[in-house]
Amino acid sequence: MGIGNNGHIGFNEPGSGIYTRTRLVNLTNSTRLANAYEFANISEVPRMAITMGISTILKSRQIILMAWGPAKAAAVKKAVEDDDTETVPASFLQNHDNVSFVIDEAAASQLTRSKSPWLTGDCEWTPKTIKKAVVNMALQLGKTVLSLTNEDYNDNGLSDLLVEKGDAYEINLEVYYMLRDSITGWPGGKPNAVIPAHPERSEPYPKRCIIFSPHPDDDIISMGVHSSACTIRAMKCM
């Protein structure tokens, strides 16, 4: 079976109980829109359908659920990791002894083992994983990376990282440098430049940049244009 963006299985929409059986049901607008590609227009999509109920589905000897793409990630996460509830009918599959979820990386992106693998057991601490774990923790705690403490690491499931890498201060610096080196003074790229002591890099080239400006002059100043150009721009804005 598949799973809907709202967590339905079959046509058991949110609100379907675990004891429901095969029956006639009303389809939600989101389900009708998801199936509109099979019809000429939305008005031709049926408003009702016959579906196996949750109880009927759970009588199966084996259940295989398939899901692809980021649009299904939230529903998959709720079905697999949250408590079973009528608001997410797919979560009732937790009550079956022989269920397999066949999903791609995008659909699995919100599962803990994908989003925060350090919370599920042994974790391979690559630079990318360390950066992700520390930045996520800093955001959750509302702290800067450099102000994180050993206690923060222990309280947020990162004690193994302390064992492997040492004191929080050293890890914080490592992540800080990774973040720093993602910023370049040459947003458009600098071909063939080799400056080991600076974050400027020749690749990728050309780069794209977004400039957020609260003032008409700031975009020009940020691009490093001569101040006279800024004056001209300001005069035009007046």
C-alpha positions in Angstrom: 0.0 0.0 0.0 0.9 3.7 -0.2 0.5 6.4 2.4 -1.1 9.8 1.9 0.5 13.1 2.8 -2.1 13.3 5.7 -1.2 9.8 6.8 -4.1 7.9 5.3 -3.8 4.3 4.1 -6.2 2.9 1.6 -8.8 5.6 1.7 -8.9 5.6 5.5 -8.7 9.3 6.1 -7.7 10.9 9.4 -10.4 10.1 11.9 -10.7 6.4 10.9 -10.6 4.1 13.9 -8.6 0.9 14.3 -11.9 -1.2 14.2 -13.1 0.2 10.9 -13.9 -2.4 8.2 -14.5 -2.3 4.4 -16.9 0.6 3.8 -17.9 3.6 1.7 -16.0 6.8 2.7 -15.9 10.5 1.8 -12.6 11.6 0.4 -10.8 14.7 1.7 -9.9 17.5 -0.7 -6.2 16.7 -0.3 -6.8 13.1 -1.4 -8.8 14.2 -4.4 -6.1 16.7 -5.4 -3.5 13.9 -5.1 -5.4 11.7 -7.5 -6.5 14.5 -9.9 -3.7 13.6 -12.3 -5.7 10.5 -13.4 -8.7 12.6 -14.5 -9.3 15.5 -16.9 -10.0 18.0 -14.1 -10.7 18.1 -10.4 -14.4 18.1 -10.8 -14.3 14.6 -12.3 -12.4 13.1 -9.3 -14.8 11.0 -7.2 -15.9 12.4 -3.8 -16.5 9.0 -2.3 -14.7 5.6 -2.5 -14.9 2.1 -1.1 -11.9 1.2 1.0 -10.7 -1.7 3.2 -10.9 -0.6 6.8 -8.0 -0.5 9.3 -9.2 -3.6 11.0 -9.4 -5.4 7.6 -5.9 -4.3 6.7 -4.5 -5.5 10.0 -5.8 -9.0 9.3 -3.2 -9.3 6.5 -0.4 -11.8 7.0 2.1 -9.3 5.7 1.9 -5.6 4.9 4.3 -3.6 2.7 4.0 0.2 2.6 5.9 2.1 -0.1 6.5 5.9 -0.1 8.7 8.1 -2.3 9.7 11.8 -2.1 9.9 14.6 0.5 6.2 15.2 0.5 5.7 11.9 2.3 8.4 12.4 4.9 6.2 14.0 7.6 3.6 11.3 7.3 6.2 8.5 7.4 7.8 9.9 10.5 4.4 10.1 12.3 3.4 6.6 11.2 6.7 5.0 12.4 7.9 7.0 15.4 4.9 8.7 17.0 2.1 7.1 19.0 -0.7 5.4 17.0 -3.7 7.7 16.6 -6.8 8.1 14.5 -5.4 11.4 13.2 -2.7 9.4 11.4 -4.3 6.1 10.3 -1.0 4.7 9.0 0.3 4.7 12.6 -2.1 1.8 13.4 0.3 -0.4 11.4 2.5 -0.4 14.5 0.0 -2.9 15.8 0.9 -5.5 13.1 3.7 -8.1 13.6 4.9 -8.2 10.0 5.1 -4.7 8.4 7.8 -3.4 6.1 8.2 0.2 5.0 10.0 0.5 1.6 10.9 4.2 1.2 13.6 6.3 -0.5 16.0 8.7 1.2 13.7 11.7 0.8 10.7 10.0 2.4 13.0 8.9 5.3 14.5 12.4 5.8 12.5 13.1 9.0 13.1 9.8 10.7 15.4 10.0 13.7 17.9 7.6 12.2 18.2 9.9 9.2 17.8 13.3 10.8 19.6 12.6 14.1 21.5 9.3 13.8 23.5 10.0 16.9 20.3 9.4 18.9 19.7 5.9 17.5 22.9 4.1 18.6 26.4 3.9 17.1 27.1 6.9 14.8 30.0 7.4 12.4 31.2 10.9 13.3 32.2 12.5 10.0 32.8 16.2 9.8 29.4 16.6 8.1 27.6 14.7 10.9 29.4 16.6 13.7 28.5 19.9 12.1 24.9 18.9 11.7 24.6 17.6 15.3 26.2 20.6 16.9 24.4 23.2 14.9 21.0 21.4 15.5 21.8 21.4 19.2 22.7 25.1 19.3 19.5 26.0 17.5 17.4 23.9 19.9 19.0 25.5 22.9 19.1 29.0 21.5 22.9 29.3 22.1 25.8 30.1 20.0 28.1 27.2 18.9 31.0 28.5 20.9 29.0 28.8 24.1 27.9 25.1 24.2 29.2 23.2 27.2 30.0 19.6 28.1 26.7 19.5 30.0 24.8 20.5 26.9 26.4 17.7 24.9 25.6 15.1 27.7 22.0 16.3 28.0 21.3 16.2 24.3 22.5 12.7 23.3 26.0 13.7 22.2 28.0 12.2 25.0 29.6 9.8 22.6 30.9 12.7 20.6 32.6 14.0 23.7 34.2 10.6 24.3 35.5 10.5 20.7 36.5 14.1 20.2 37.3 15.4 23.7 36.1 18.6 25.4 33.2 20.6 24.1 35.4 23.6 23.6 37.5 21.8 21.0 34.4 20.5 19.2 32.8 23.9 19.2 35.9 25.4 17.6 36.0 22.7 14.9 32.3 23.4 14.0 32.9 27.2 14.2 35.7 26.9 11.7 33.6 24.8 9.4 30.9 27.4 9.5 33.4 30.2 9.0 35.0 28.5 6.0 31.6 28.3 4.3 31.6 32.1 4.0 33.7 33.6 1.2 34.8 37.2 0.5 34.5 36.4 -3.2 30.8 35.4 -3.6 31.2 35.3 -7.4 34.1 32.9 -7.2 37.8 33.5 -7.7 39.2 31.2 -10.5 42.5 29.5 -9.8 43.0 31.2 -6.4 44.9 29.3 -3.8 44.8 31.1 -0.4 45.1 28.4 2.3 44.9 30.9 5.2 41.6 32.4 4.0 38.1 31.0 3.4 38.2 32.3 -0.2 37.9 29.4 -2.7 38.2 29.1 -6.4 35.5 26.4 -6.6 32.7 26.3 -7.2 32.8 29.0 -9.9 30.7 30.9 -10.6 28.9 31.2 -7.3 25.5 32.7 -6.6 24.8 35.1 -3.7 21.8 36.6 -2.0 22.1 40.0 -0.4 19.5 41.1 2.1 19.4 44.8 2.4 17.4 47.1 4.8 18.6 50.2 3.0 18.9 51.0 -0.7 22.7 51.6 -0.5 23.6 48.5 1.3 23.4 46.1 -1.7 26.0 48.2 -3.6 28.2 48.6 -0.6 28.1 44.9 0.0 29.2 44.2 -3.5 32.3 46.3 -3.0 31.4 49.0 -5.5 33.1 52.4 -5.1 31.5 54.8 -2.7 30.8 57.3 -5.5 28.4 54.8 -7.0 26.6 54.6 -3.6 26.2 58.3 -3.6 24.7 58.3 -7.1 22.4 55.5 -6.1 21.3 57.4 -2.9 20.6 60.6 -4.9 18.4 58.7 -7.4 16.4 57.2 -4.5 15.8 60.6 -2.9 
